[in-house]
Amino acid sequence: MSNLFDIDNWREIGATLARNKTRTFLTAFGIFWGTAMLALLWGTGSGMQRMMMSNFEGFATNSCIFFPNRTTMPYKGYRKGTGWGLNTDDVINLRRRVPDLEIISPIINTEATFKHKDKTFSGTIQGLEPNYLQANNPVITSGRFITDYDVANMSRVCVIGENIATSLFPNIDPLGQTVEVNNVSYRVVGTVKQKSDMSFGGRMEDSMVIPISTFRTAYNMGNHINFVFLVARDGVSPTNLKDQIFTTVRLNHPIIHPDDDDAFQFFDISEIFGQISSVFTAFDFLVLFVGLSSLIAGVIGVGNIMWIVVKERTQEFGVRRAIGAKPRTLLVQILSESAVLTVIAGIAGICFAVGVLGILGPSISAQVPAGEGLNFFQISFNEAVWILILFLVLGGAAGIIPALKAMKIKPIEALNDR
């Protein structure tokens, strides 16, 4: 081990590598490129997965959207294609009969034009309950969201999206201001934006949220609702509750045939999460295969140069053995040269990959709303260290055979070698 801390030993390593600059450079470039490719693929694969999952950021992973479709089977005198709608009784029944549903959040929405003085904005007005925050967690940028008190008292308050706030109140704080919709005024109590790229019933940035009870009164909606956001309890898949949900809703809608599951639209977000995870698991294997292939190519280069070095320095090693050098000393010498070449070129490759990801990553990440100002395409310090350790271990392994060859050189044979 003393050779590892011997300055003369390290000087000799540097002189040996510098003796044939072209060969050393080409071998180092192979290591550099293999490490850079593995790091780039690793960072790109992780970045794609993070960017894809950002489209669902804010949504509960075990959630689903449920809304009506036209019937596809005739039943009790009703023809195929009969329309029907959800109502508050369906929500009550689901809360009573499907205990594995943790959150049941009804939603009503319609297109509307919002006014403040001489400014207008066209978007979506949504009637929600406060538990919507637990199903789809938007970002409250100022103020608050609607509360149970607002729903119970049919308060004329609203939470507006950031695009509405910017358009109607460009130079003032929107909190406390009023927004007019169909000659009805609402007081702004909060502003909101959406985390993910996926939306149901309109993007939050372009929407005005009011208490669902206020919406029913203002628009004469009675007990009608457009769709329901459902979140299952932990460990329960919404798909496993689908039959139970359909059966419960049929109780309140006798026009739906017992076998007509196509009369319901059921969008299971948890299934999408699972599909994305499966796709990226396969992608991870592909990244690993391509990256390791590049890495192994570099490692083979290390083994080749070490083999050539041992061959060229046969006489030198013979002289060292003749004057008392131990085989272990030669082993450490060869492995040290292999390790130095691998570490320097590997660090350079990782730095190159980090630089490329740092330059290109933010512009690609900005293509999704949740990625604005972020860089999904990067590798952590720990990942970089693991890549370097992996290359160092393989590079060291590639140098072992030449090193063992050097250890077995007999002085008399080496001195006679031509």
N, C-alpha and C positions, 0 to 999 in steps of 0.2 A: 504493500500500500504506500510505502514511502516514495515510490516513483511518481505517484499522483501529485505529490506536493513538492516535487523536485523541479526547480526552475530550469535547470539545464535540460531536463527531460522534455519540458514543454517547448523550450527553444528548438530542440532537436525535432520535435513533432512539426513545428512551424517550418523548419528548414526542409524537412522531408516532403511536406505538402507543396512547398514553393519550388521544389526542384523541377517538377514537371507541371508548369502552370496550366497548360492547355488541358491535360488529363484531369487535373484536380478541378479545374473550372467546370468541365463537362460533367464530371461525377457530381459535383456540388449542385449544378443546375438540375440534374435529375432528381436529387433529393429536394431541392427548392420547389421544383414544379410538382412533384408528388405531394409534398406537404401542402402547398398552396391549393392544389386541386381538391384535396380532401377537406381542407378548411372551408374553401369556397362552397363546395357541395353541401357540407354540413350546415354552414350558415344559411345557404339558400333554401335547403330543405326545411330547416327549422323556421325560417322567415316566411316561407309559403304557408306553412301550417299555422303560424301565428296570425298571418294576414287573413287567411280563410276563416279562422275561428273568431277573428275580430268582427266579422259580419254578424255574429250571433252574440256579441258582447252585450251584457245587460239582460239577455233572456235567460230564464231559469233553464238549466240543462234538461230537466225532466218535465218540460211544459209542452202544451199543444194548443192549437186553435181549433175551435169547433163552431161550424155554422151550417145553415140548412142548404139543401140542394132540392131541385124539383124531384118529385117521385118518379121512379123508373118502372113501377109496377102498379097496375090498377088494383083498387082495394075498396070494398064496401060502397060500391057505386061511384067512386072517384076514379077518373081516368088517369092513365099514365101521363106524367108531365104536370101534375097539379102542384102549384106552388104553396109553400107554407112558411111560417116564420117562428123564430124562438121568442119566448116571452119570460116575464119574471117568474111565472110558475115553474118553468123548466129549471131556473136557477135554484129556486127553493127545493124542488124535488132532488136535484143533484146534491145539494148540501145535506139533505136528509138521508138519501139512499146510497150515496157513494162516499163512504167515510175515508177512503184512501186518496181522495182529492183534497189536498191541503188548501189550495186557493182556487176560488171560482170567481172570476172577475168579468161581469157583463160589460159590453161596450155598445154604445150607440154612436153613429157618426153620419155626417152629411157634409156636402160641399157648402161653403159660405163665403161671403165677402165681409171683411172686417174694416171698420172705419174709425178714424180718429181725426176729427176736424176735417181738413181737406185731403187727408191721405187715406188710401185704401190698400187692401192686400187680399188676394183670393187664396183660400186654403181650405182646410178641413176643421170642422168643429166636432169635438168628441165629448160625449157624456161618459164619465168614468166614476168608479168607486175608488176610495183611497188605497185598497189592496192591490190596485194595478201596479203600484210601486214594487211590490214583492214579486210580481210575475215578470214584468219588463222594467228593469231598473234604469230609467233615464237619468240624465244629469240635471239636477236642479242648480241652475247657474246663479239664481238670486231668488230671495223670498222663500216661499214654501209651496207645497203641493196642496191639493184640495183635501179636506179633512172630513171625518164622520159628522162633525158639527155642520159643515157646509151642506152635506147630503141631507141630514135630518131637517134642516131649516130651509132647504131649497134656496141657498144663498146665491146672489147674483155676483159671484166672484169667478175669476178665470186665471188660468196659468197659460201663458202664451209662449210659442216657440221663438227661438232667437231670431229667425228670419222675419217674423211678424214684428218683434220688438224693434229690430233695426229699421224696418220700413215705416212703421207708424210713429216711432219715437226715436228719430235719428240722433237727437242732441240732448235728450233728457232721460232721466231714470224712469222706466215704465211703471215701477211699483207705485201703486196708489192712483195711477191714471185710469181712464175709462176707455173701453173698446165697445163700439156699437155694432150689433149684429141684428139685422131685421128690426131696426128701431128699438131694440132692447139694449140697455147699457150694462156692462159688466165691469167690475173693478178688478184691476190686475193685482194679484197677490204673489205672483212668481213668474219666473222665466225658466225655460227648459230647453234641452237639446237631447238628441238621441245618440247613444253610444255606437250602435251597430248600423250596418248598411241595410239590414232587413227590417221591414216594417209591415204592420197590418193596420188597415184603417187610416193610413196617412202618416207621413213622417212627422215626428214631434216638432222639428224646426218650423214646419209650415202649418202647425195645428194650434187650435185654441181648445184647452180642456176646461170643461165646466162640470159641476156636480151632476150626476146622472139624473137625479130627481128634478133638477132645474131644467135639464134638457127636455125631459118628458113634458113638463108644463109649457115650456116656451114653444115646443114644436108639436104639441098635441099628439104625442107618441103613445099615450096610454101605457100599456105594459110591454110594448114591443121592444126587442133588442136585436141588434144586427148579428153579433157573434159573441162568443164567450172564450175568454182566456183561462185555461185550466193548468194547474200545476199539481202533479202527483206528489205524494209524500216520498221522503228519501227511501231509496231502494225499490221503488215501485215504478214500472214503466207505464206511461200513459196508454200505450198500445194494449197492454194487458187489461186495461180498464175500459177499452173501447166498447165491448159488448154490453158491459154494465151501464155505460153512459147511454148507448143507443136504446137499450131496453127502458131505461128511466125516462128518456125524452118521449118515447112512443106512448107512454101512459097519458101524456097530455095532448097527443096528436093522433087520434084514431084513424086518420086518413092514410097513415104510413103502414104498408104491409110489413108483417113481422120479419120477412126475409129481405126486405128492401134496404140493405145497408148503403146502397148508392144514393139514397135520399139524404145522406149526411156527408158533409165535407169535414174530414178529420185530418189535420196537418200536425203530425207528431215531430216536434223539433228535436226530441231526444234521438229519434231515428237518424236524423240528418247528422247530428253529432257523431253517432256511431259509424255512419257511412264515411264521414270525413276522416275519422280516426283510422278506419280500415284502409282507406286509400293512402293515407300518409304512412301507415305502417309498412305497406308495400313499397312506397316511395323511399322510406328510410333504408330498406334493404337494398334498393337499387343504388342509392347514394353510397351506402357502405361498400357495395361491390365495386362500383366505378372508382371510388376514392381509394380503396385498398389496392385495386389493380394499379393505379398510378403510383401508390406508395411502394408496392412491391417492386415495380420497375426501377424506382430509385434505389431501393435496398439492394437489388441485384447489381446495380452499378457500383455501390459501395463494396460489395463482395468482390467484384471483378478487379477494382483498383487495388484493393488490399492484397488480392492474390498476385497481381502483377508486381506490387511493391515487394512482397516476400520473395518472389522469383528474382527480382533485380538485386535484392540486398542479401542474397544467399551467402556470399563471401563475407559480407559485413557481419552477419549473424554468426557465421562460423568463427570469425576472429573473436567476437565477444564471448562466445562459448569457450574458446581456447584460453582466454585470459580470466575466466572465472565467472562469467555472467550466468545467472541461474535461468532455467527455462521460464520460470514465472515472470522474470523481468522482461523477457522478449514478448510473452503473452500480454502483459500490461502495456507494453510499447505499441503493439499492433492495435490492440483494442482502443487505446487512447487516441490513436490517429483516426480510427473509424468513428469514435464518439465525437471528437472535435469537429470533423467534417459534417457529421449528421446534425449536431447541435447548431452550428453556425448557419448551415444552409436551411435547416428546419425552421429556426427562428425567423430567418429572412422570408421564407415561404409563408409562414403564419402572418407576419407583419404585412406582407403584400396582400394576402387575402383579406385581412382586417381593413386595410386601406381601400380596397375595391368595394367591399361591402359598405364601408362608411360613406363612400362617395355616391354609389348608385342606390343604396338601400333607402334613404329618406324619400327620394323621388318616386320610387316604386311603392313604398308604404303609403304615400300620400294619395294613391289611387282609391283608397277606401276611406270613408269618413273617420273611422276610429284611428287611422294611421297618420292623420295630419300632425306634423311636428314630431313624429316618432320614426324610429328605424327598427322594423321587425327583423331585418336581415343583418344579424350580427352573431358572433360567437362569444361566449363568456370566457373569462380568464381561465376558469377550471377546464372548460372544453379545449382551449388552446394548449394548456399544460398536458392534458391527456393525449392529444394528438402528437405533441412533441415526445412524450414518454413512449408512446406506441412506436414512433419512428426510431427513437433511440434504442429501444429493445430489439426491434427488427434489424436495425443497422448494426447493433452489437452482435446479434446472432449471425449476421452475414460476415462479420469479421472473425468469427470464432474459428472457422475451418482454416483460413490462411494463418491465423495466429497459432493454431495447433501444429500446422505444417512447420512454422518457424521454430517452435519448441523442439521438434523432433530432428532438427538439422544437426548432424554430427559434425564436429569441428573439422575432422580430417576430410570428409566428403565436401564440405563447403569450401575449404581452402583449395581443393583440387578442381572445383567447379569452374567451367569456362563459359 
